[in-house]
């Protein structure tokens, strides 16, 4: 029976990866400080939960003993957290990744490291290819701590591969959405507010564009990356190719939910000042994932939103913990 370790395995992307691993018959070790989400599907005994922080190198190494694959998905994510916990962002995303890579090297395991579209910063030349330049703001702007920490994590991953021979693949996810996502992101927060009878929020003019990626397809890409021999030492964009404005995405969520409430508007500059800078367009070129992994995003946004709304209505625990802080876009 294959044995896999998933750091952050009870988080958003992690929990969906865990479910796929269980379905294919893996013995799964989840290394996470959090409890499992109430709706996580798994037979008794299929998951072993090791409660730990990825900054604990010894604890993580012990959890990785004997595993064949490591999916390093633990991270501090979300603009609200970039601004309130910048030190945690850097320490967990950088030190935690180094510890995960060392643990995998000791175990002789293959590794998938989660990264983000944020590494490109505000490069105006879209769509972004994996080898495109990073364009960031000042280090005094907390907004860029996540982007920088994830880029450092990628450098660590590639260094372990080139210097130590560790089989590593890096995935840059683009605006993944769906069931279990913390309701502090544009789609998850919009759905949660609509189902609570609260108007959604559109920041600034709502003309920022994103390419929203259905969670099941992101999880599928994650397992493909761990299985394909040509993925070793490579980085892949994982995202939809359909560009949608934030305002249109919020409107579509209201239509799907049957709650076409007019959105409120908010000015991020007035509320956050220089600590936050937005990214006007975030568009991936996923040709590499299509060519090497035979992976493409196919689920339309309206379909994914419908599935998300249906799930949310079956899981009131999620709607009840809605986060009304700054939304991630």
C-alpha positions in Angstrom: 0.0 0.0 0.0 1.5 3.4 -1.0 2.1 5.8 1.9 1.7 9.5 1.6 2.3 12.5 3.9 0.3 15.6 3.4 1.3 18.7 5.3 -1.7 21.0 5.8 -3.9 18.0 4.9 -6.9 19.3 6.7 -6.8 22.6 4.9 -8.6 23.6 1.7 -6.5 22.1 -1.0 -5.0 19.6 1.3 -8.2 18.0 2.4 -9.3 17.4 -1.2 -5.8 15.9 -2.0 -6.2 13.6 1.0 -9.6 12.4 -0.2 -8.1 11.5 -3.6 -5.2 9.7 -2.0 -7.5 7.7 0.2 -9.8 6.7 -2.7 -6.8 5.4 -4.7 -5.8 3.2 -1.7 -3.0 5.1 0.0 -2.2 5.0 3.6 -2.3 8.8 4.4 -0.5 10.6 7.2 -1.8 14.2 7.7 0.5 16.6 9.5 -1.6 19.5 10.6 -2.3 21.5 13.7 -6.0 21.7 12.7 -8.8 19.2 13.2 -10.3 17.5 10.1 -13.2 19.3 8.4 -16.5 17.8 9.5 -17.4 16.5 6.0 -14.0 14.9 5.1 -14.8 11.5 3.5 -12.6 8.6 4.5 -13.0 5.1 5.8 -11.9 4.3 9.4 -8.2 3.9 9.7 -7.3 5.3 6.3 -5.8 8.5 7.8 -3.3 9.0 10.6 -3.4 12.5 12.0 -0.1 13.8 13.4 -0.8 17.1 15.1 2.1 19.3 14.4 3.6 22.6 13.1 5.8 22.5 10.0 8.3 24.7 11.9 9.0 21.6 14.1 11.7 19.9 12.0 11.9 16.8 14.3 8.2 16.3 14.4 7.8 16.6 10.7 10.7 14.2 10.0 9.2 11.6 12.3 5.9 11.9 10.6 7.6 11.4 7.2 9.3 8.2 8.1 8.6 5.5 5.6 6.5 7.5 3.2 6.7 7.3 -0.6 5.3 10.8 -1.4 5.2 14.1 0.4 2.6 16.7 -0.6 3.7 19.9 1.1 0.6 22.0 1.2 0.9 23.7 4.6 1.1 27.5 4.4 -0.2 30.8 5.8 -2.6 32.0 3.1 -4.8 35.0 2.7 -4.4 38.8 2.4 -5.9 39.3 5.8 -3.2 37.0 7.3 -0.4 38.6 5.2 -1.3 41.9 6.9 -1.9 40.6 10.4 0.7 37.8 10.6 3.6 38.7 8.3 6.2 37.0 10.5 4.2 33.7 10.5 3.9 34.0 6.7 7.6 34.0 6.2 8.6 31.5 8.9 5.9 28.9 8.0 6.3 29.2 4.2 10.1 29.3 4.2 11.2 27.3 7.3 8.3 24.9 7.0 9.2 24.1 3.4 12.8 23.6 4.2 11.8 21.1 7.0 9.4 19.3 4.6 12.1 18.9 2.0 14.7 17.7 4.5 12.1 15.2 5.8 11.4 13.9 2.3 15.1 13.6 1.5 15.6 11.5 4.7 12.6 9.3 3.8 13.6 8.9 0.1 10.2 10.3 -0.9 9.0 12.2 -4.0 7.7 15.7 -3.2 5.1 18.1 -4.5 5.4 21.7 -3.2 2.5 24.0 -3.4 3.2 27.5 -4.6 1.0 30.3 -6.0 0.3 32.7 -8.8 1.3 35.4 -6.4 5.0 34.7 -7.2 4.5 36.7 -10.4 3.5 39.8 -8.4 2.1 42.5 -10.7 3.9 41.6 -13.9 1.7 43.3 -16.5 2.5 40.9 -19.3 -0.1 38.2 -19.2 -0.6 35.3 -19.6 2.2 34.3 -17.3 4.5 31.5 -18.2 6.5 29.6 -15.6 9.8 31.3 -16.5 8.4 34.8 -16.6 9.8 37.6 -14.4 8.5 38.5 -11.0 7.5 42.1 -10.5 6.9 43.1 -6.9 6.5 46.2 -4.7 8.5 47.4 -1.8 9.5 45.0 1.1 7.9 47.5 3.4 4.5 46.5 1.8 3.2 43.5 3.7 1.2 42.5 0.6 4.3 41.0 -0.9 5.4 38.9 2.1 3.5 35.9 0.8 4.7 36.2 -2.8 8.3 36.5 -1.6 8.1 33.6 0.9 6.6 31.3 -1.7 9.3 32.2 -4.2 11.9 31.5 -1.5 10.2 28.1 -0.9 10.5 27.4 -4.7 14.2 28.2 -4.6 14.6 25.8 -1.7 12.7 23.1 -3.7 14.8 23.5 -6.8 18.0 23.7 -4.7 17.2 20.4 -3.0 16.6 18.9 -6.4 19.7 20.1 -8.1 22.1 19.7 -5.1 20.7 16.7 -3.3 18.9 14.9 -6.1 15.5 15.2 -4.4 12.6 14.5 -6.8 10.6 17.7 -6.5 7.7 19.3 -8.5 6.4 22.8 -7.8 2.8 23.8 -8.6 1.6 27.4 -8.8 -2.2 27.4 -8.2 -4.4 30.1 -9.6 -7.4 31.2 -7.6 -8.6 27.8 -6.6 -12.2 27.8 -5.2 -14.8 25.3 -4.0 -16.0 23.5 -0.9 -14.1 24.0 2.4 -12.3 27.1 1.3 -12.0 29.6 4.2 -14.6 32.3 3.6 -12.1 35.1 3.2 -11.7 34.8 -0.5 -13.7 36.5 -3.2 -15.9 33.5 -4.2 -16.0 31.7 -0.8 -16.8 34.9 1.1 -19.4 35.9 -1.5 -21.2 32.6 -1.3 -21.1 32.6 2.6 -22.5 36.1 2.8 -25.2 35.5 0.2 -26.4 32.4 2.1 -26.4 34.4 5.4 -28.5 37.1 3.7 -25.6 39.6 3.8 -24.7 41.6 0.6 -21.4 40.6 -1.0 -18.5 43.0 -1.3 -16.7 44.2 -4.4 -13.4 46.0 -3.7 -12.5 49.1 -5.7 -14.0 49.1 -9.2 -14.3 45.3 -9.5 -12.6 45.3 -12.8 -9.6 43.2 -11.6 -9.6 39.9 -13.4 -8.9 36.4 -12.1 -8.9 32.8 -13.6 -10.9 30.8 -11.1 -9.9 27.1 -10.8 -12.2 24.4 -9.5 -10.8 22.6 -6.5 -11.2 19.0 -7.8 -9.2 19.9 -10.9 -6.4 21.4 -8.8 -6.3 18.3 -6.6 -6.2 16.1 -9.8 -3.2 18.1 -11.1 -1.5 17.7 -7.7 -1.6 13.9 -7.9 -0.6 13.9 -11.6 2.5 16.0 -10.8 3.6 13.4 -8.2 3.1 10.5 -10.6 4.7 11.8 -13.9 8.4 11.2 -14.3 8.8 14.2 -16.5 7.5 16.5 -13.8 10.5 16.0 -11.6 12.4 19.3 -11.3 9.7 21.3 -13.0 7.2 24.0 -12.1 3.7 24.1 -13.4 1.0 26.8 -13.6 -2.3 25.2 -12.5 -5.3 27.3 -13.4 -8.2 28.0 -15.7 -7.6 29.9 -18.9 -10.9 31.9 -18.6 -10.4 35.4 -17.4 -13.3 36.8 -15.3 -13.7 40.2 -13.6 -14.2 40.1 -9.8 -17.5 42.1 -10.3 -18.8 39.5 -12.8 -17.8 36.6 -10.5 -19.7 38.1 -7.6 -22.7 38.7 -9.8 -22.6 35.2 -11.1 -22.4 33.8 -7.6 -25.6 35.7 -6.6 -27.4 34.4 -9.7 -26.4 30.8 -9.0 -27.4 31.1 -5.3 -30.7 32.6 -6.3 -29.9 35.7 -4.2 -29.2 38.5 -6.7 -28.4 41.1 -4.0 -26.6 44.2 -5.1 -23.0 44.2 -3.9 -21.5 46.7 -1.6 -18.3 48.5 -2.7 -15.2 49.1 -0.6 -12.1 51.1 -1.1 -9.0 49.2 -0.1 -6.8 52.3 -0.4 -8.8 54.1 2.2 -8.9 51.2 4.6 -5.4 49.8 4.2 -3.2 52.5 2.7 0.3 51.5 1.5 0.2 48.1 3.3 -1.8 46.6 0.4 -1.4 46.7 -3.4 -3.7 44.9 -5.8 -2.9 42.9 -8.9 -5.0 44.0 -11.9 -4.8 40.8 -13.9 -3.8 37.3 -12.9 -3.8 35.0 -16.0 -1.8 31.7 -16.4 -0.4 30.1 -19.4 -1.0 26.4 -18.6 0.4 25.0 -21.8 3.2 23.2 -19.9 0.8 21.4 -17.7 -1.2 20.4 -20.7 1.9 19.1 -22.6 3.7 17.3 -19.8 0.8 16.3 -17.4 -2.0 16.1 -19.9 -3.9 18.4 -17.5 -6.4 21.1 -18.4 -9.0 23.0 -16.4 -12.4 22.2 -17.9 -15.0 23.0 -15.2 -16.8 26.3 -16.1 -17.1 28.9 -13.3 -20.9 28.7 -13.2 -20.7 24.9 -12.7 -18.2 25.2 -9.9 -20.2 27.9 -8.2 -23.3 25.8 -8.4 -21.5 22.9 -6.8 -20.1 25.2 -4.1 -23.5 26.6 -3.2 -25.1 23.2 -3.1 -22.3 22.0 -0.8 -22.5 25.1 1.4 -26.2 24.6 1.9 -25.5 21.0 3.1 -22.8 22.2 5.5 -24.0 25.1 7.7 -20.9 24.7 9.9 -19.0 26.4 7.1 -21.4 29.3 6.6 -21.5 29.9 10.3 -17.8 30.6 10.5 -17.8 33.2 7.7 -15.0 35.7 7.9 -15.9 39.3 7.3 -12.3 40.5 7.2 -10.4 41.6 4.1 -11.2 39.4 1.1 -8.5 37.8 -1.0 -8.7 38.3 -4.7 
